[in-house]
Amino acid sequence: MRNFYVLFILFAVCFTQAVCAHADNFKPVVIYQGSIENNSFNVSIHEGVKKFSKKTGLNCTEVVSSVDAADYYKSVKQYVNEGYSPVFLPYGNQFANLVNFVRNYPGTRFIVLDTVYDEPNMFSFVLAEHEGSFLAGALAAMASKSKKIGFVSVADIPFLRRFWCGYVQGAKYVDPQITVLKSFIGSYTGSWFDGNATSALANRMMDKGADVIYQVAGGAGPAVLEAVAARGKLGIGVDVNQNSLHPGSVLTSMIKRTDKVVFAALMLAKRGVWRDNFKRLGLEQGAVGIVFDENNKSLVTPEMRARIEVIKKDIVLGSISVHEYTEDLKCSVHVDK
């Protein structure tokens, strides 16, 4: 909490009077792609919106659009044309021709996650999922008995490979000989909610010997946790704490405090405070991490937890450098012990 408070204060500096003038045009909207309740990523965003409304008494419009890219584009364009600003695009990294789009609306402010463009009317937040995934991979390697673990996701895109690459690095840090299987179901209409497809991939991995599987699959992810629980294996949740979905079968969850990021972004927008470029938030700011609670207590020994804390500290201090896949579209598994 303290780190986020310091971060918030640092952001609360207006760079020019022109930038601050946008505070008078505050009419925020968050446009989701797919349902809120069935997607852990959307749930976390929604929590941030609720906190903002409760804190300020102001309304932030929430729109649930189709998962179809063309329909999502139409929804965004509709609300921009209706004068909403800022427009929060949680799926900015999947928005085709985003730069050209925002340039057509220089008077509208846009907030995006996990995508970075140097545009004056775009405010970007990037969460260091690779750092949190490193911890998830390290814990998976400690827990694995077969020395074979898995990763299941949806679209094979750089953003999602950032999770995978961090996971591989963490696993290899603990056990250089461990095998990490990976599979993506692909990008198609409804893929983010296709639990049948992710479950099938998880079962194939378990057939090959994987005994811990990390799902980064949005609304299609809980099916992975269900599949591994049914076969007595271990799953790893994502975005929010999913340990309670199958107590005793979910090793941990790699949480992203997207709720805090969304809350901070809306508060800054309300005050007319903007900055170009982006801000990355990771383990140091408490924006990502893995969860230990009563639901996974029996799965994590004190020794395992203590080692995770040491690894976390080393990442924050820079003793361990976690490579980010999106920087060069490569996954380096070399880490300094």
C-alpha positions as a Markdown table, in Angstrom:
| # | Residue | x | y | z |
|---|---|---|---|---|
| 1 | Met | 0.0 | 0.0 | 0.0 |
| 2 | Arg | 2.8 | 2.4 | 0.9 |
| 3 | Asn | 4.5 | 1.9 | -2.5 |
| 4 | Phe | 1.3 | 2.6 | -4.3 |
| 5 | Tyr | 0.7 | 5.7 | -2.2 |
| 6 | Val | 4.2 | 7.0 | -3.1 |
| 7 | Leu | 3.5 | 6.1 | -6.8 |
| 8 | Phe | 0.3 | 8.0 | -6.7 |
| 9 | Ile | 1.9 | 11.1 | -5.3 |
| 10 | Leu | 4.6 | 11.0 | -7.9 |
| 11 | Phe | 2.0 | 10.8 | -10.6 |
| 12 | Ala | 0.0 | 13.7 | -9.1 |
| 13 | Val | 2.2 | 16.3 | -10.7 |
| 14 | Cys | 0.8 | 18.4 | -13.6 |
| 15 | Phe | 3.3 | 19.1 | -16.2 |
| 16 | Thr | 1.5 | 22.0 | -18.0 |
| 17 | Gln | -1.6 | 24.0 | -17.5 |
| 18 | Ala | -2.8 | 22.8 | -20.9 |
| 19 | Val | -2.7 | 19.2 | -19.7 |
| 20 | Cys | -4.6 | 20.0 | -16.5 |
| 21 | Ala | -7.3 | 21.7 | -18.5 |
| 22 | His | -8.7 | 18.3 | -19.5 |
| 23 | Ala | -10.0 | 17.8 | -15.9 |
| 24 | Asp | -13.1 | 19.8 | -16.9 |
| 25 | Asn | -14.1 | 17.2 | -19.6 |
| 26 | Phe | -14.1 | 14.2 | -17.3 |
| 27 | Lys | -16.6 | 11.7 | -18.6 |
| 28 | Pro | -15.0 | 8.3 | -18.2 |
| 29 | Val | -16.0 | 5.0 | -19.8 |
| 30 | Val | -14.4 | 1.5 | -19.5 |
| 31 | Ile | -15.2 | -0.7 | -22.5 |
| 32 | Tyr | -14.8 | -4.5 | -21.8 |
| 33 | Gln | -14.4 | -7.1 | -24.4 |
| 34 | Gly | -16.6 | -10.0 | -23.2 |
| 35 | Ser | -18.4 | -10.4 | -19.9 |
| 36 | Ile | -17.1 | -9.0 | -16.7 |
| 37 | Glu | -17.9 | -11.8 | -14.2 |
| 38 | Asn | -16.5 | -14.7 | -16.3 |
| 39 | Asn | -13.1 | -13.2 | -17.0 |
| 40 | Ser | -10.7 | -12.7 | -14.1 |
| 41 | Phe | -8.9 | -9.8 | -15.8 |
| 42 | Asn | -12.2 | -7.9 | -16.3 |
| 43 | Val | -13.2 | -8.7 | -12.7 |
| 44 | Ser | -10.0 | -7.0 | -11.4 |
| 45 | Ile | -10.7 | -3.9 | -13.6 |
| 46 | His | -14.3 | -3.7 | -12.4 |
| 47 | Glu | -13.1 | -3.7 | -8.8 |
| 48 | Gly | -10.9 | -0.7 | -9.6 |
| 49 | Val | -13.9 | 1.1 | -11.1 |
| 50 | Lys | -16.1 | 0.3 | -8.1 |
| 51 | Lys | -13.4 | 1.7 | -5.7 |
| 52 | Phe | -13.2 | 4.9 | -7.8 |
| 53 | Ser | -16.9 | 5.4 | -7.7 |
| 54 | Lys | -17.1 | 4.7 | -4.0 |
| 55 | Lys | -14.2 | 7.1 | -3.2 |
| 56 | Thr | -15.4 | 10.0 | -5.4 |
| 57 | Gly | -19.1 | 9.5 | -5.7 |
| 58 | Leu | -18.7 | 9.9 | -9.5 |
| 59 | Asn | -20.0 | 7.5 | -12.1 |
| 60 | Cys | -17.7 | 5.7 | -14.5 |
| 61 | Thr | -19.7 | 4.1 | -17.4 |
| 62 | Glu | -18.9 | 0.4 | -17.9 |
| 63 | Val | -19.8 | -1.1 | -21.3 |
| 64 | Val | -19.7 | -4.8 | -22.1 |
| 65 | Ser | -18.9 | -5.3 | -25.7 |
| 66 | Ser | -18.7 | -8.4 | -27.9 |
| 67 | Val | -15.5 | -10.4 | -27.9 |
| 68 | Asp | -15.5 | -9.9 | -31.7 |
| 69 | Ala | -12.8 | -7.4 | -32.6 |
| 70 | Ala | -15.0 | -5.6 | -35.2 |
| 71 | Asp | -17.8 | -5.2 | -32.7 |
| 72 | Tyr | -15.4 | -3.9 | -30.0 |
| 73 | Tyr | -14.1 | -1.3 | -32.4 |
| 74 | Lys | -17.6 | -0.1 | -33.1 |
| 75 | Ser | -18.4 | 0.2 | -29.4 |
| 76 | Val | -15.2 | 2.2 | -28.8 |
| 77 | Lys | -15.9 | 4.5 | -31.7 |
| 78 | Gln | -19.5 | 5.0 | -30.5 |
| 79 | Tyr | -18.5 | 6.2 | -27.1 |
| 80 | Val | -15.7 | 8.4 | -28.4 |
| 81 | Asn | -18.1 | 10.1 | -30.7 |
| 82 | Glu | -20.5 | 10.6 | -27.9 |
| 83 | Gly | -17.9 | 12.7 | -26.1 |
| 84 | Tyr | -16.7 | 10.2 | -23.5 |
| 85 | Ser | -13.2 | 10.9 | -22.1 |
| 86 | Pro | -11.1 | 9.3 | -20.8 |
| 87 | Val | -11.8 | 6.1 | -22.7 |
| 88 | Phe | -10.3 | 3.1 | -20.9 |
| 89 | Leu | -9.3 | 0.3 | -23.3 |
| 90 | Pro | -8.3 | -2.7 | -21.3 |
| 91 | Tyr | -7.5 | -4.6 | -24.4 |
| 92 | Gly | -5.5 | -1.9 | -26.1 |
| 93 | Asn | -2.8 | -4.5 | -27.1 |
| 94 | Gln | -5.4 | -6.2 | -29.3 |
| 95 | Phe | -6.9 | -3.1 | -30.8 |
| 96 | Ala | -6.0 | -2.9 | -34.5 |
| 97 | Asn | -4.5 | 0.4 | -35.7 |
| 98 | Leu | -4.8 | 1.9 | -32.2 |
| 99 | Val | -2.3 | 4.7 | -33.0 |
| 100 | Asn | -4.2 | 5.9 | -36.0 |
| 101 | Phe | -7.5 | 5.7 | -34.1 |
| 102 | Val | -6.4 | 7.9 | -31.2 |
| 103 | Arg | -4.8 | 10.4 | -33.6 |
| 104 | Asn | -8.2 | 10.9 | -35.1 |
| 105 | Tyr | -9.5 | 12.1 | -31.7 |
| 106 | Pro | -6.8 | 14.4 | -30.3 |
| 107 | Gly | -9.3 | 15.9 | -27.9 |
| 108 | Thr | -10.1 | 12.5 | -26.3 |
| 109 | Arg | -7.9 | 10.9 | -23.6 |
| 110 | Phe | -7.3 | 7.2 | -23.8 |
| 111 | Ile | -6.0 | 4.9 | -21.0 |
| 112 | Val | -4.6 | 1.6 | -22.1 |
| 113 | Leu | -3.0 | -1.4 | -20.4 |
| 114 | Asp | 0.0 | -3.4 | -21.5 |
| 115 | Thr | 0.7 | -1.6 | -24.7 |
| 116 | Val | 3.0 | 1.4 | -25.2 |
| 117 | Tyr | 2.9 | 4.2 | -27.8 |
| 118 | Asp | 4.3 | 7.7 | -27.5 |
| 119 | Glu | 1.1 | 9.5 | -28.1 |
| 120 | Pro | 0.2 | 12.7 | -26.2 |
| 121 | Asn | -3.4 | 11.7 | -25.5 |
| 122 | Met | -2.6 | 8.1 | -24.5 |
| 123 | Phe | -1.8 | 7.1 | -20.9 |
| 124 | Ser | -0.2 | 3.6 | -20.7 |
| 125 | Phe | 0.2 | 1.3 | -17.8 |
| 126 | Val | 2.3 | -1.8 | -18.2 |
| 127 | Leu | 2.3 | -4.5 | -15.4 |
| 128 | Ala | 5.3 | -6.6 | -15.1 |
| 129 | Glu | 3.6 | -10.0 | -15.6 |
| 130 | His | 7.0 | -11.5 | -16.3 |
| 131 | Glu | 8.1 | -10.8 | -12.8 |
| 132 | Gly | 5.1 | -12.3 | -11.2 |
| 133 | Ser | 5.2 | -15.3 | -13.6 |
| 134 | Phe | 8.8 | -15.9 | -12.6 |
| 135 | Leu | 7.7 | -16.5 | -9.0 |
| 136 | Ala | 4.9 | -18.8 | -10.3 |
| 137 | Gly | 7.4 | -20.8 | -12.3 |
| 138 | Ala | 9.8 | -21.0 | -9.4 |
| 139 | Leu | 7.1 | -22.3 | -7.1 |
| 140 | Ala | 5.9 | -24.8 | -9.8 |
| 141 | Ala | 9.4 | -26.2 | -10.1 |
| 142 | Met | 9.6 | -26.6 | -6.4 |
| 143 | Ala | 6.3 | -28.4 | -6.2 |
| 144 | Ser | 6.6 | -30.6 | -9.3 |
| 145 | Lys | 7.4 | -34.3 | -8.8 |
| 146 | Ser | 7.6 | -35.2 | -12.4 |
| 147 | Lys | 9.9 | -32.4 | -13.3 |
| 148 | Lys | 7.5 | -31.5 | -16.1 |
| 149 | Ile | 5.2 | -28.5 | -15.9 |
| 150 | Gly | 2.9 | -26.7 | -18.3 |
| 151 | Phe | 1.6 | -23.4 | -19.6 |
| 152 | Val | -1.8 | -22.9 | -21.3 |
| 153 | Ser | -3.0 | -19.7 | -22.9 |
| 154 | Val | -5.2 | -18.3 | -25.7 |
| 155 | Ala | -3.8 | -16.2 | -28.4 |
| 156 | Asp | -0.1 | -16.7 | -29.3 |
| 157 | Ile | 0.9 | -13.0 | -29.1 |
| 158 | Pro | 3.9 | -11.2 | -27.5 |
| 159 | Phe | 1.8 | -10.0 | -24.6 |
| 160 | Leu | 0.9 | -13.5 | -23.5 |
| 161 | Arg | 4.3 | -14.9 | -24.2 |
| 162 | Arg | 5.5 | -12.4 | -21.6 |
| 163 | Phe | 3.8 | -14.5 | -19.0 |
| 164 | Trp | 5.2 | -17.7 | -20.5 |
| 165 | Cys | 8.7 | -16.5 | -20.7 |
| 166 | Gly | 8.7 | -15.3 | -17.1 |
| 167 | Tyr | 7.3 | -18.7 | -16.0 |
| 168 | Val | 10.0 | -20.6 | -17.9 |
| 169 | Gln | 12.8 | -18.4 | -16.4 |
| 170 | Gly | 11.5 | -18.9 | -12.8 |
| 171 | Ala | 11.2 | -22.7 | -13.3 |
| 172 | Lys | 14.6 | -23.0 | -14.8 |
| 173 | Tyr | 16.1 | -20.9 | -12.0 |
| 174 | Val | 15.0 | -23.5 | -9.5 |
| 175 | Asp | 15.6 | -26.5 | -11.7 |
| 176 | Pro | 17.6 | -26.0 | -14.9 |
| 177 | Gln | 16.6 | -29.5 | -16.1 |
| 178 | Ile | 12.8 | -29.1 | -15.8 |
| 179 | Thr | 10.7 | -29.3 | -18.9 |
| 180 | Val | 8.1 | -26.6 | -19.5 |
| 181 | Leu | 5.3 | -27.5 | -22.0 |
| 182 | Lys | 3.3 | -24.7 | -23.6 |
| 183 | Ser | 0.2 | -24.5 | -25.7 |
| 184 | Phe | -2.1 | -21.8 | -27.1 |
| 185 | Ile | -5.7 | -22.5 | -28.2 |
| 186 | Gly | -5.5 | -19.7 | -30.8 |
| 187 | Ser | -7.4 | -16.4 | -31.4 |
| 188 | Tyr | -10.9 | -16.7 | -32.7 |
| 189 | Thr | -14.4 | -15.5 | -31.7 |
| 190 | Gly | -15.1 | -16.7 | -28.2 |
| 191 | Ser | -11.6 | -18.1 | -27.6 |
| 192 | Trp | -11.2 | -16.3 | -24.3 |
| 193 | Phe | -14.2 | -18.2 | -23.0 |
| 194 | Asp | -13.5 | -21.6 | -24.6 |
| 195 | Gly | -13.0 | -23.8 | -21.6 |
| 196 | Asn | -13.4 | -26.9 | -23.6 |
| 197 | Ala | -10.3 | -26.0 | -25.6 |
| 198 | Thr | -8.1 | -25.1 | -22.7 |
| 199 | Ser | -9.2 | -28.1 | -20.7 |
| 200 | Ala | -8.3 | -30.4 | -23.6 |
| 201 | Leu | -4.8 | -28.8 | -23.8 |
| 202 | Ala | -4.3 | -29.3 | -20.1 |
| 203 | Asn | -5.3 | -32.9 | -20.3 |
| 204 | Arg | -2.8 | -33.5 | -23.1 |
| 205 | Met | -0.1 | -32.0 | -21.0 |
| 206 | Met | -1.0 | -34.2 | -18.1 |
| 207 | Asp | -0.9 | -37.2 | -20.4 |
| 208 | Lys | 2.7 | -36.2 | -21.2 |
| 209 | Gly | 3.5 | -36.1 | -17.5 |
| 210 | Ala | 2.9 | -32.4 | -16.5 |
| 211 | Asp | 1.9 | -32.2 | -12.9 |
| 212 | Val | 1.7 | -28.4 | -12.5 |
| 213 | Ile | -0.1 | -26.2 | -15.1 |
| 214 | Tyr | -0.2 | -22.4 | -15.2 |
| 215 | Gln | -3.3 | -21.0 | -17.0 |
| 216 | Val | -3.2 | -17.5 | -18.5 |
| 217 | Ala | -6.5 | -17.8 | -20.3 |
| 218 | Gly | -9.0 | -15.3 | -19.0 |
| 219 | Gly | -12.5 | -16.8 | -19.0 |
| 220 | Ala | -11.2 | -20.0 | -20.5 |
| 221 | Gly | -8.8 | -20.4 | -17.6 |
| 222 | Pro | -10.9 | -21.9 | -14.8 |
| 223 | Ala | -11.5 | -24.9 | -16.9 |
| 224 | Val | -7.8 | -25.7 | -16.7 |
| 225 | Leu | -7.9 | -25.5 | -12.9 |
| 226 | Glu | -10.9 | -27.8 | -12.9 |
| 227 | Ala | -9.2 | -30.3 | -15.3 |
| 228 | Val | -6.0 | -30.5 | -13.2 |
| 229 | Ala | -8.0 | -30.9 | -9.9 |
| 230 | Ala | -10.0 | -33.7 | -11.4 |
| 231 | Arg | -6.8 | -35.6 | -12.1 |
| 232 | Gly | -5.1 | -34.9 | -8.8 |
| 233 | Lys | -2.5 | -32.4 | -10.3 |
| 234 | Leu | -1.9 | -28.8 | -9.5 |
| 235 | Gly | -2.9 | -25.6 | -11.3 |
| 236 | Ile | -1.9 | -22.0 | -11.1 |
| 237 | Gly | -4.4 | -19.2 | -11.4 |
| 238 | Val | -4.0 | -15.8 | -12.9 |
| 239 | Asp | -5.1 | -12.1 | -12.6 |
| 240 | Val | -7.0 | -12.5 | -9.3 |
| 241 | Asn | -6.8 | -15.0 | -6.4 |
| 242 | Gln | -8.2 | -18.2 | -7.8 |
| 243 | Asn | -6.9 | -20.5 | -5.0 |
| 244 | Ser | -10.4 | -21.0 | -3.6 |
| 245 | Leu | -11.8 | -22.4 | -6.9 |
| 246 | His | -10.3 | -25.8 | -6.1 |
| 247 | Pro | -8.8 | -25.7 | -2.6 |
| 248 | Gly | -5.8 | -28.0 | -2.3 |
| 249 | Ser | -5.4 | -28.2 | -6.1 |
| 250 | Val | -4.4 | -24.7 | -6.9 |
| 251 | Leu | -0.8 | -24.2 | -6.1 |
| 252 | Thr | -1.0 | -20.4 | -6.2 |
| 253 | Ser | -2.3 | -17.6 | -8.3 |
| 254 | Met | -0.3 | -15.0 | -10.1 |
| 255 | Ile | -2.2 | -11.9 | -9.2 |
| 256 | Lys | -2.1 | -8.5 | -11.0 |
| 257 | Arg | -3.4 | -5.6 | -9.0 |
| 258 | Thr | -5.1 | -4.2 | -12.0 |
| 259 | Asp | -7.8 | -2.9 | -9.7 |
| 260 | Lys | -5.2 | -0.5 | -8.1 |
| 261 | Val | -3.9 | 0.6 | -11.4 |
| 262 | Val | -7.4 | 1.3 | -12.7 |
| 263 | Phe | -8.3 | 3.3 | -9.6 |
| 264 | Ala | -5.1 | 5.3 | -9.8 |
| 265 | Ala | -5.5 | 6.0 | -13.5 |
| 266 | Leu | -9.1 | 7.2 | -13.0 |
| 267 | Met | -8.2 | 9.4 | -10.1 |
| 268 | Leu | -5.4 | 11.0 | -12.1 |
| 269 | Ala | -7.7 | 11.5 | -15.0 |
| 270 | Lys | -10.3 | 13.1 | -12.8 |
| 271 | Arg | -7.6 | 15.6 | -11.6 |
| 272 | Gly | -6.5 | 16.2 | -15.2 |
| 273 | Val | -3.1 | 14.8 | -14.6 |
| 274 | Trp | -1.7 | 13.1 | -17.7 |
| 275 | Arg | 1.6 | 11.9 | -19.0 |
| 276 | Asp | 2.7 | 10.5 | -22.3 |
| 277 | Asn | 4.7 | 7.3 | -22.7 |
| 278 | Phe | 4.1 | 4.8 | -19.9 |
| 279 | Lys | 4.7 | 3.5 | -16.4 |
| 280 | Arg | 5.7 | -0.1 | -15.6 |
| 281 | Leu | 4.6 | -1.5 | -12.3 |
| 282 | Gly | 5.9 | -4.8 | -10.9 |
| 283 | Leu | 7.0 | -6.6 | -7.8 |
| 284 | Glu | 8.6 | -3.6 | -6.3 |
| 285 | Gln | 5.3 | -1.7 | -6.4 |
| 286 | Gly | 3.2 | -4.6 | -5.3 |
| 287 | Ala | 1.4 | -4.7 | -8.6 |
| 288 | Val | 2.1 | -8.4 | -9.3 |
| 289 | Gly | 2.9 | -11.4 | -7.1 |
| 290 | Ile | 1.7 | -14.8 | -6.1 |
| 291 | Val | -0.7 | -15.7 | -3.3 |
| 292 | Phe | -0.4 | -17.7 | -0.2 |
| 293 | Asp | -3.5 | -18.4 | 1.9 |
| 294 | Glu | -5.5 | -21.1 | 3.6 |
| 295 | Asn | -6.5 | -22.7 | 0.3 |
| 296 | Asn | -2.9 | -23.6 | -0.7 |
| 297 | Lys | -1.3 | -23.8 | 2.8 |
| 298 | Ser | -1.0 | -27.6 | 2.6 |
| 299 | Leu | 0.8 | -27.3 | -0.8 |
| 300 | Val | 3.5 | -24.9 | 0.1 |
| 301 | Thr | 6.1 | -25.7 | 2.8 |
| 302 | Pro | 7.7 | -23.0 | 4.9 |
| 303 | Glu | 10.9 | -23.7 | 3.1 |
| 304 | Met | 9.3 | -23.2 | -0.3 |
| 305 | Arg | 7.7 | -19.9 | 0.8 |
| 306 | Ala | 11.0 | -18.7 | 2.3 |
| 307 | Arg | 12.8 | -19.3 | -0.9 |
| 308 | Ile | 10.1 | -17.5 | -2.9 |
| 309 | Glu | 10.6 | -14.5 | -0.6 |
| 310 | Val | 14.4 | -14.5 | -1.2 |
| 311 | Ile | 13.8 | -14.7 | -5.0 |
| 312 | Lys | 11.3 | -11.9 | -4.9 |
| 313 | Lys | 13.8 | -9.7 | -3.0 |
| 314 | Asp | 16.5 | -10.5 | -5.4 |
| 315 | Ile | 14.3 | -9.5 | -8.4 |
| 316 | Val | 13.4 | -6.2 | -6.7 |
| 317 | Leu | 17.1 | -5.5 | -5.9 |
| 318 | Gly | 18.2 | -6.4 | -9.4 |
| 319 | Ser | 20.3 | -9.5 | -8.4 |
| 320 | Ile | 17.9 | -11.5 | -10.6 |
| 321 | Ser | 17.1 | -9.9 | -13.9 |
| 322 | Val | 13.9 | -11.2 | -15.5 |
| 323 | His | 13.9 | -10.9 | -19.2 |
| 324 | Glu | 10.8 | -9.4 | -20.8 |
| 325 | Tyr | 9.8 | -11.2 | -24.0 |
| 326 | Thr | 8.2 | -8.2 | -25.6 |
| 327 | Glu | 11.5 | -6.3 | -25.7 |
| 328 | Asp | 13.0 | -8.5 | -28.4 |
| 329 | Leu | 10.5 | -11.3 | -29.0 |
| 330 | Lys | 13.0 | -13.7 | -27.5 |
| 331 | Cys | 12.9 | -15.7 | -24.3 |
| 332 | Ser | 16.2 | -15.9 | -22.5 |
| 333 | Val | 16.3 | -18.6 | -19.9 |
| 334 | His | 19.6 | -17.6 | -18.5 |
| 335 | Val | 19.4 | -16.2 | -15.0 |
| 336 | Asp | 22.1 | -15.5 | -12.5 |
| 337 | Lys | 21.9 | -17.5 | -9.3 |
